[in-house]
Amino acid sequence: MAEPKILIVYASRTGNTEKLAQAIAEGAKSAGGVSVELKRARDTKPSDVGADALAFGSYSAFEYMAGELKTLFEDFYTVKDKLAGKSVLLFTTGQGGQSSVLASIDRVVGVFNPDWVKPGVAVQGAPNDADKARAREMGKRLAEAVKKKAK
C-alpha cells in the first residue's frame, strides 16, 4: 500500500507563510509513513486533490485569505466531492487579523466537508521557534490523522 500523501498549499508574500508551511511539512514527515508535498496556491490545480490530506495557509490580506487561495478554492468547487472527508489543517501569518483569516478559510473549506485537524496555526509576523514548534506538532497531528484513516 502506498504511503498517504499530504499536500500543503500556501500563499506567501513575505516568506512568513512559506516558513510556517515548511514547519508543518517537517512535523508531518517526522511522523513517518507519509509523503509530503508543498505547493504554492497559484501552482495548484484541481487534479492535485488526489492527496489524502491537505493543509491550507495564507497571509492576512486585509484580514482575509489571499486572492490566489480563494481562486483555488473556487476551482476546487468542481471537484468538491473528492475533498469530502479528507483531513485538513489551516494556517496563517500576518500583522493582524489572523483569527479572521482562519475563519474565512474555515468557512470556504467547510463547504468541502473536511475532517478538521484543529486548532489551526495563526502567527503574528514571522514565525519564531515556538511558532514553528507548534506548526510541527500540528503537521504531525495531520499525518497521524491521515495514517489512521489509511488503516
Sine and cosine of phi, psi and omega as CSV:
sin_phi,cos_phi,sin_psi,cos_psi,sin_omega,cos_omega
0.00,0.00,0.71,-0.71,-0.01,-1.00
-0.95,0.32,0.47,-0.88,0.05,-1.00
-0.90,0.43,0.60,-0.80,0.11,-0.99
-0.88,0.47,0.58,-0.82,-0.02,-1.00
-0.96,-0.29,0.73,-0.69,0.09,-1.00
-0.93,-0.36,0.78,-0.62,0.07,-1.00
-0.95,-0.32,0.84,-0.55,0.03,-1.00
-0.95,-0.31,0.92,-0.40,-0.06,-1.00
-0.94,-0.34,0.73,-0.68,-0.05,-1.00
-0.54,-0.84,0.38,-0.92,0.15,-0.99
-0.87,-0.49,0.80,-0.60,-0.05,-1.00
-0.67,-0.74,0.76,-0.66,0.03,-1.00
-0.99,-0.14,-0.71,0.70,-0.11,-0.99
-0.97,-0.25,-0.10,0.99,-0.04,-1.00
0.98,-0.18,-0.20,0.98,-0.03,-1.00
-0.92,0.38,-0.68,0.73,0.00,-1.00
-0.93,0.37,-0.58,0.81,0.06,-1.00
-0.89,0.46,-0.65,0.76,0.04,-1.00
-0.88,0.47,-0.64,0.77,0.03,-1.00
-0.91,0.40,-0.66,0.75,0.04,-1.00
-0.87,0.50,-0.67,0.74,0.00,-1.00
-0.90,0.43,-0.63,0.78,0.03,-1.00
-0.91,0.41,-0.65,0.76,0.05,-1.00
-0.88,0.47,-0.68,0.73,0.03,-1.00
-0.88,0.47,-0.68,0.74,0.03,-1.00
-0.86,0.51,-0.69,0.72,0.01,-1.00
-0.90,0.44,-0.67,0.74,0.01,-1.00
-0.90,0.44,-0.69,0.72,0.00,-1.00
-0.90,0.43,-0.56,0.83,-0.02,-1.00
-0.91,0.41,-0.39,0.92,0.03,-1.00
-0.96,0.29,-0.34,0.94,-0.01,-1.00
0.95,0.32,0.35,-0.94,0.10,-1.00
0.97,0.22,0.20,0.98,0.05,-1.00
-0.70,-0.72,0.43,-0.90,0.18,-0.98
-0.96,-0.27,0.53,-0.85,-0.08,-1.00
-0.76,-0.65,0.71,-0.70,0.08,-1.00
-0.79,-0.61,0.72,-0.69,0.11,-0.99
-0.97,-0.24,0.66,-0.75,-0.03,-1.00
-0.51,-0.86,0.68,-0.74,0.10,-0.99
-0.93,0.36,0.56,-0.83,-0.02,-1.00
-0.82,0.57,-0.67,0.74,-0.06,-1.00
-0.92,0.39,-0.29,0.96,0.01,-1.00
-0.98,-0.20,0.08,1.00,-0.06,-1.00
-0.99,-0.15,0.62,-0.78,-0.03,-1.00
-0.83,-0.56,0.34,-0.94,0.06,-1.00
-0.81,0.58,-0.49,0.87,0.01,-1.00
-0.91,0.41,-0.27,0.96,0.02,-1.00
-0.97,0.25,-0.11,0.99,-0.03,-1.00
-0.96,0.29,0.09,1.00,0.11,-0.99
-0.93,0.36,-0.20,0.98,0.05,-1.00
-0.88,0.47,0.48,-0.88,-0.03,-1.00
-0.99,0.12,-0.40,0.92,0.04,-1.00
-0.53,-0.85,0.41,-0.91,-0.03,-1.00
-0.67,-0.75,0.45,-0.89,0.18,-0.98
-0.78,-0.62,0.70,-0.72,-0.01,-1.00
-0.85,-0.53,0.74,-0.67,0.00,-1.00
-0.66,-0.75,0.46,-0.89,-0.01,-1.00
-0.48,-0.88,0.44,-0.90,0.21,-0.98
-0.98,0.20,0.26,-0.96,0.03,-1.00
-0.99,0.16,0.90,-0.43,0.04,-1.00
-0.93,-0.36,1.00,-0.02,-0.07,-1.00
0.83,0.56,0.70,0.71,0.02,-1.00
0.90,0.44,0.47,0.88,0.06,-1.00
-0.66,-0.75,0.23,-0.97,0.04,-1.00
-0.93,0.37,0.35,-0.94,0.04,-1.00
-0.89,0.45,0.54,-0.84,-0.01,-1.00
-0.85,0.53,-0.62,0.79,-0.03,-1.00
-0.92,0.40,-0.51,0.86,0.05,-1.00
-0.96,0.28,-0.67,0.74,0.04,-1.00
-0.87,0.49,-0.67,0.74,0.04,-1.00
-0.87,0.49,-0.66,0.75,0.03,-1.00
-0.87,0.49,-0.69,0.72,0.01,-1.00
-0.89,0.46,-0.59,0.81,0.07,-1.00
-0.89,0.45,-0.66,0.75,0.05,-1.00
-0.91,0.41,-0.61,0.79,-0.01,-1.00
-0.91,0.41,-0.38,0.93,-0.04,-1.00
-0.84,0.54,-0.49,0.87,0.00,-1.00
-0.94,0.35,-0.31,0.95,-0.01,-1.00
-0.83,-0.56,0.47,0.88,-0.12,-0.99
-0.85,0.53,-0.53,0.85,0.00,-1.00
-0.90,0.43,-0.48,0.87,0.01,-1.00
-0.97,0.26,-0.26,0.97,0.01,-1.00
-1.00,-0.06,-0.30,0.95,-0.07,-1.00
-0.85,0.53,0.75,-0.66,0.07,-1.00
0.98,0.18,-0.04,1.00,0.02,-1.00
-0.97,0.22,0.56,-0.83,0.05,-1.00
-0.93,0.36,0.74,-0.68,-0.05,-1.00
-0.69,-0.73,0.71,-0.71,0.08,-1.00
-0.86,-0.51,0.62,-0.79,0.02,-1.00
-0.90,-0.43,0.50,-0.86,0.04,-1.00
-0.47,-0.88,0.40,-0.92,-0.03,-1.00
-0.41,-0.91,0.40,-0.92,0.14,-0.99
-0.71,-0.71,0.29,-0.96,0.07,-1.00
0.29,-0.96,-0.03,-1.00,-0.01,-1.00
-0.99,-0.14,0.21,0.98,0.02,-1.00
0.40,-0.92,0.44,-0.90,0.06,-1.00
0.98,0.19,0.33,0.94,-0.05,-1.00
-0.87,0.50,-0.61,0.79,0.00,-1.00
-0.91,0.41,-0.57,0.82,0.06,-1.00
-0.92,0.39,-0.61,0.79,0.02,-1.00
-0.91,0.41,-0.75,0.67,0.03,-1.00
-0.85,0.52,-0.67,0.74,0.00,-1.00
-0.89,0.45,-0.63,0.78,-0.01,-1.00
-0.92,0.39,-0.66,0.75,0.03,-1.00
-0.92,0.39,-0.67,0.74,0.00,-1.00
-0.84,0.54,-0.71,0.70,0.00,-1.00
-0.88,0.48,-0.69,0.72,-0.05,-1.00
-0.95,0.31,-0.75,0.66,-0.03,-1.00
-0.92,0.40,-0.47,0.88,0.03,-1.00
-0.84,0.55,-0.45,0.89,0.05,-1.00
-0.88,0.48,-0.46,0.89,-0.04,-1.00
-1.00,0.08,0.01,1.00,0.02,-1.00
0.82,0.57,0.84,0.53,-0.02,-1.00
-0.98,0.19,0.18,-0.98,0.17,-0.99
-0.98,-0.20,0.99,-0.15,-0.14,-0.99
-0.91,0.41,0.63,-0.77,0.22,-0.98
-0.92,-0.39,0.96,-0.27,-0.10,-1.00
-0.84,-0.55,0.34,-0.94,0.11,0.99
-0.99,0.15,0.37,-0.93,0.12,-0.99
-0.94,0.35,0.18,-0.98,-0.02,-1.00
-0.95,-0.31,0.87,-0.50,0.01,-1.00
-0.84,-0.55,0.82,-0.58,-0.09,-1.00
-0.80,-0.59,0.73,-0.68,0.10,-1.00
-0.99,0.14,0.88,-0.47,0.04,-1.00
0.94,0.35,-0.56,-0.83,-0.02,-1.00
-0.97,0.25,0.68,-0.73,0.01,-1.00
-0.92,0.39,0.79,-0.62,0.07,-1.00
-1.00,-0.02,-0.09,-1.00,-0.06,-1.00
-0.87,0.49,-0.64,0.76,0.01,-1.00
-0.92,0.40,-0.64,0.77,0.04,-1.00
-0.89,0.46,-0.69,0.73,0.00,-1.00
-0.91,0.41,-0.61,0.80,0.04,-1.00
-0.89,0.45,-0.67,0.74,0.03,-1.00
-0.90,0.43,-0.65,0.76,0.03,-1.00
-0.90,0.43,-0.66,0.76,0.04,-1.00
-0.89,0.46,-0.66,0.75,0.02,-1.00
-0.88,0.47,-0.67,0.74,0.01,-1.00
-0.94,0.34,-0.57,0.82,0.09,-1.00
-0.88,0.47,-0.64,0.77,0.04,-1.00
-0.90,0.43,-0.66,0.75,0.03,-1.00
-0.89,0.45,-0.61,0.79,0.05,-1.00
-0.89,0.45,-0.70,0.71,0.01,-1.00
-0.89,0.45,-0.68,0.73,0.01,-1.00
-0.89,0.45,-0.63,0.77,0.00,-1.00
-0.90,0.44,-0.68,0.74,-0.04,-1.00
-0.96,0.27,-0.56,0.83,0.04,-1.00
-0.92,0.40,-0.62,0.78,0.02,-1.00
-0.88,0.48,-0.65,0.76,0.01,-1.00
-0.93,0.36,-0.51,0.86,-0.08,-1.00
-0.96,0.28,-0.29,0.96,-0.03,-1.00
-0.95,0.31,0.00,0.00,0.00,0.00
